[in-house]
Amino acid sequence: MELDEIKRVRLEKLQKLNDHNIYAYGGKFEFSDNIAHALETFEENKSVALAGRLIAVRSHGKVMFADLQDQTGKIQLFIKIEAIKVNDLEIVKVLDIGDILGVKGELFITKVGEKSVRVSEIRFLSKSLLTLPEKWHGLKDVEIRYRQRYVDLIANPEVRDVFIKRSKIVSFIRSFLDNQGFLEVETPMLQQMAGGARGKPFQSKHNAYDMDVFLRIAPELYLKRLLVGGLERVYELNRNFRNEGISTRHNPEFTMLEVYQSYANFEDMMKLMEDMVSAVVKEMTGSYKVMFQGQEIDFTTPWERRSFAKIIKEKFDIDPTDDANLMLEKVRKIKGGKIKIDKLTRSAVMKIVEDMLDEEKITNPVFFTEYFTFLCPLAKTIPNQPALSERFECFIGGMEVGNAYSELNDPIEQRKRLTEDLDDDAETGNRCLDEDFIHALEYGMPPAGGLGIGIDRLVMLLTDSASIRDVILFPLLKPHS
């Protein structure tokens, strides 16, 4: 049948329910158990009340077998067609795959050994008017899966598992940090200026104040204000927004964990990331080794350290003490002079650097340290090595997952660095210096370590998901044509 015809037939069934004074969109249903637990604690002849979605129907003369599914699993229903009536209507005649039902009955085992429910009562909780897509068991159509995630969740139990695991990962991280004495906070998503990272923001207008506002690209500068205010250990599981490209690793709206610890440095953040991520891996998988896209990743600590400055020196003879003109000349020679670059901007260099580090070839966790200072405007420099900063980036499974600094807390140096970064920033159009942030630093911010971890990418690694869209419930998509 065509979709319109199927919907017409289902609307007729809905009308039949109405004609028999049966409300198809019921209210609260007191269920005794979820399906998985009912199966785990199975006792023959035990009375149960279960709720879920009808996902399969098999008629055999005077009886019907059906499958009922909830978030935890599915169970077979055994229904005597003539026995289940409400207001003289045989309920079975108006059932459709997709209907949400409450059922009551007794547990028993069929002749073929399947645990089932002998149904004595059926209550409609929500009549489904649309049929699930053809071959919806194991639905693979990416367009439908992302655009209609609700269908994806019905059709693919493994997709539900991904998002259940995501929730558990986030809960574990919160618990881990709480137990370390960190305080979870919330900072503005709507900001007067977008700062704390380099990225093109989404811009809007606040009517009452008649001013431009931006969705945040990072919460960093607000979290550091809290260090100034005396909150010594803070974290935020935050949503960030960047008006940039989309790929299997980038979504315009994404989730980051940012952690700040007073009286610490980037090495403390390195230890924190190792301990926290390895712990969540063990909690979620039972092992420190996981499979990701056909490769085994070993999260056993300690993780490998590599010097960014040393790699760049060995590969391209670029030294952090080179002046801008000499460094630009050397960069242009990379790949036989094929790189076209007119100005040595931070963004341009970092784009080239990704190729230099061979990040796609990195499987096990690796910390890259000793970044050039001009690439790190918010980080402290290494003592007696002003051209290098106390920073690391962590790569796992071919992706950057973490980034950390010993946070710069000198207001005079910070103003100088941010001003230079504005002059350097030709990509985002950001021409504003956050004077209030500098003002806060002038009151005194304790030395601190700061850490950012991409939650979406971490979930990708722990659920063997190839695309960031597979771990975001409702990724941004083009309008349907």
NORWO-V536723 format. One line per field, one symbol per residue. ss: DSSP state (H for helix, E for strand, L for the rest). phi: phi as a letter, one per 30 degrees, with the letter a starting at -180 (. if undefined). psi: psi as a letter, one per 20 degrees, with the letter a starting at -180 (. if undefined). Layout:
ss = ???
phi = ???
psi = ???
This chain:
ss = LLHHHHHHHHHHHHHHHHHLLLLLLLLLLLLLLLHHHHHHLLLLLLEEEEEEEEEEEEEELLEEEEEEEELLEEEEEEEEHHHLEELLEEHHHHLLLLLEEEEEEEEEELLLLLEEEEEEEEEEEELLLLLLLLLLLLLLLHHHHHHLHHHHHHHLHHHHHHHHHHHHHHHHHHHHHHHLLLEELLLLLEELLLLLLLLLLLEEEELLLLEEEEELLLLHHHHHHHHHLLLLEEEEEEEEELLLLLELLELLEEEEEEEEEELLLHHHHHHHHHHHHHHHHHHHHLLLEEEELLEEEELLLLLEEEEHHHHHHHHHLLLLLLLHHHHHHHHHHLLLLLLLLLLLLHHHHHHHHHHHLLHHHLLLLEEEEEEEHHHLLLELEELLEEEEEEEEEEEELLEEEEEEEEELLLHHHHHHHHHHHHHHLLLLLLLLLLHHHHHHHHLLLLLEEEEEEEHHHHHHHHHLLLLHHHHLLLLLLLLLL
phi = .deddddddddddddddddchcddbdcebdcdadddddddcebeiddbbbblcdcabbcbidbbcbccbbdclbbdccbdeddcbbhicdeedcdbejdcbcbblbdacddcicdbcddcabbdcaddccddeehddiecddeddddbeddedddbeddededddedddddddedededcidcdbbbddcbdbcbjacadddcbbcddchbdbbddcaceddddeddedjddbbbbcbccbbdbdcadbbbecbcbcbbbbdibbddddddddeddddddddddciaccbcbhibdccceddddcbcedddddddbhccddddeddddddddddiiiddcbcbddedddddddedddhddddcdebccbhdddddbdccdddeibddbcdbbbccbhibdcbaabdddbddddddddddddddddcccidcccdddddeddddjcdeacbbbbddedddeddbhcdbdddccebddbdedd
psi = qqghgghgghhhhghggghjkopimrbppnqhrrgghhhhkppqjppqoqqapoiqpopndjqpprpppahiaqqppopogihnqpljpohhijqqpiqpqpqqaqqrprhjjpprpopipppphoppipqqqqlhokpiohggghhmhhgghghnhhgghghghgghgggggggghgijjqpprprphoqhqoairpqprpqapoghilqqrqpqiqjghhhhhhghijohoqqpoqpqppmarpaiipqhprpqppppoqkrahhhhgggggggghghghghijripqpoljqppojpqqqqpqoghgghghhjkpqiiqrgggggghghiqlkjipophpmqgggghghhhhhilhhipfqppppalqphiimijqqqppjmiiqqnqqppppkjqphqpqqoppjohghgggghghhghhnigijojppnhhgggghhiopqqqqqpppogghghghijlphqhhijpgmqpqqqp.
